[in-house]
Amino acid sequence: MHFVCRLGTPEGRVVEEIHESQDRGSLLKELERRGYYVFGLRQRGLSLAGLFSSGHRKVSKRDFLIYNRELAALLRAGLPLLQALDLMLERNSNPRFGSLLREVRERVKGGEDLSEAFAHFGDVFPPLYAATLKAGERSGELEQVIRRFIRYLRVVMVARRKAITALVYPLVLLVLSMIMVAVMALYVIPRFEDFYDGLEVELPALTSTVLATSLFVRQNVLWLLLGSCAIGFGFYRWAVTPAGRYLVDRLKLRLPVVGPILHRFALSEYCRSLATLLSGGIPLVSALGVGTGAVGNHYVRRRLEPAIGLIREGNSFHDTLDKSGVVTDITIDMVKVGESTGALAEMLGEVSDFLDEEVEMRLERMLALIEPLMLVLMGGVVAVLLLAMYLPMFSAWEDMA
């Protein structure tokens, strides 16, 4: 569940943030433990329009990439931050993103750091971004850390685009096969019923089953659609809860063929986020908090969270990763080398590149296997339906002979 929280910070400011928690009491205890004074706490409602809006006002990665490229260019040209934000607001053509930028500009004008202004929006912007900006503000190299984040965002976008592009053809085959089966079941097969009545032969079990299924679907198509929508909506509402996300993401990793790909993609997100933060000068413990939150798979994220406490206690990073049980051996070995040589950020970048290559290779293998299997499956379904339709004719010809 998401809660809108009006908080007093330890520095004396009043902010309004969005936090996620299983229940109100747990969130209240967590906020008080972190030193916040809670003025108000309410669950964020879910409107009908919100069900069909994308990502609760989340900004698209493409718009965010363009924004950061323009901001880095303006800062490199020597423009003050406020003037750069004003110019970008004038050039902005996205109303939703423009309203967010306008609020960011007002907060910066009011005395907040740019990192604090973006952190205010919670999950609308990547948490990695606010942490990266904070590192740049502390070191005085804001433009350089923005460019580093741009490289990170570009790599992530390319990886996601490759995965989506590779899955387009199998999805098209699946949709076409479903349409074809639906047309045969609802339109073609019913035409044979009167014909079978005229044959006066006992219908084979396969034919009777296909006809009965077709009749049931035609008579209850509206209820089946409504029931499917209700089940899908109920599953979605459960899957967005913390417990639902955890279980669904855990099941995803156990899927044959697909599971190892999702596992390595989650580890790549983790390593690349840490590499970006450590390169910006953020300490390892602080980077782990943000980097863990950047992992999309909630099961992997929860298994990695104890690493923060273990490192605070003095454990080495590679040992904590080994104890998590979700990190591959090659990743642990490369992190161990990075720790011993003092080049952890560079080694984490190498690990993420290696994992991206492995994801791409496994994805290609999966597609090479899926495409012929789907074609065979489609042909098998059509063959069964045709066989069910023609079996009574064969029986009739045998009786006539």
Long-range contacts (C-beta under 8 A, 24 or more apart in sequence): 1-43, 1-44, 1-241, 1-242, 2-43, 2-44, 2-56, 3-27, 3-41, 3-42, 3-43, 3-44, 4-40, 4-41, 4-42, 4-43, 4-44, 5-31, 5-36, 5-38, 5-40, 5-41, 6-38, 6-39, 6-40, 6-41, 7-31, 7-36, 7-37, 7-38, 7-39, 8-36, 8-37, 8-38, 8-39, 9-35, 9-36, 10-35, 10-36, 14-39, 15-120, 16-120, 17-119, 17-120, 17-122, 18-44, 18-121, 18-122, 18-123, 19-122, 20-123, 20-242, 21-242, 22-241, 22-242, 22-243, 56-123, 56-124, 57-96, 57-100, 57-124, 58-123, 58-124, 59-96, 59-97, 59-100, 59-124, 59-125, 61-153, 61-156, 61-157, 62-157, 63-94, 63-97, 64-125, 64-153, 65-150, 65-153, 65-154, 65-157, 67-97, 67-101, 68-146, 68-149, 68-150, 68-153, 69-150, 71-146, 72-143, 72-146, 72-147, 72-150, 75-142, 75-143, 75-146, 76-143, 81-108, 81-114, 81-142, 82-108, 82-109, 100-124, 113-137, 114-142, 126-294, 127-290, 127-293, 127-294, 128-152, 128-273, 128-276, 128-277, 128-290, 128-291, 128-293, 128-294, 131-277, 131-282, 131-286, 131-287, 131-290, 132-276, 132-277, 132-280, 134-282, 135-277, 135-280, 135-281, 135-282, 136-280, 138-281, 139-280, 139-281, 145-280, 148-276, 148-279, 148-280, 149-276, 152-272, 152-273, 152-276, 155-272, 155-352, 155-356, 156-269, 156-272, 159-265, 159-268, 159-356, 159-359, 159-360, 162-360, 162-363, 163-265, 163-359, 163-363, 166-363, 166-364, 166-367, 167-367, 169-367, 169-371, 170-367, 170-370, 170-371, 170-374, 173-371, 173-374, 173-375, 173-378, 174-374, 176-378, 177-374, 177-377, 177-378, 177-381, 180-378, 180-382, 181-381, 181-385, 184-382, 184-385, 185-210, 185-213, 185-214, 185-217, 185-385, 186-214, 186-217, 186-218, 186-221, 189-214, 189-385, 189-389, 190-214, 190-215, 190-218, 192-389, 196-392, 199-392, 199-393, 199-396, 201-392, 201-395, 201-396, 201-399, 202-395, 203-391, 203-392, 204-388, 204-391, 204-392, 204-395, 206-384, 206-387, 206-388, 206-391, 207-388, 207-389, 207-391, 207-392, 209-388, 210-385, 210-388, 210-389, 242-298, 245-298, 246-298, 246-299, 246-302, 249-297, 249-298, 249-299, 249-300, 250-299, 252-297, 253-297, 253-299, 253-300, 257-362, 257-366, 257-369, 258-366, 260-362, 261-359, 261-362, 261-363, 261-366, 262-297, 263-297, 263-300, 263-326, 264-328, 264-355, 264-358, 264-359, 264-362, 265-296, 265-355, 265-359, 266-295, 266-296, 266-297, 266-300, 266-301, 267-300, 267-326, 267-327, 267-328, 267-331, 267-351, 267-355, 268-351, 268-352, 268-355, 268-356, 268-359, 269-294, 269-295, 269-296, 270-294, 270-295, 270-300, 270-304, 271-331, 271-348, 271-349, 271-351, 271-352, 271-355, 272-348, 272-349, 272-352, 274-345, 274-348, 275-345, 275-346, 275-348, 275-349, 275-352, 278-344, 278-345, 278-348, 279-345, 279-349, 284-311, 284-317, 284-344, 285-311, 285-312, 299-326, 300-326, 317-344, 330-354, 331-355
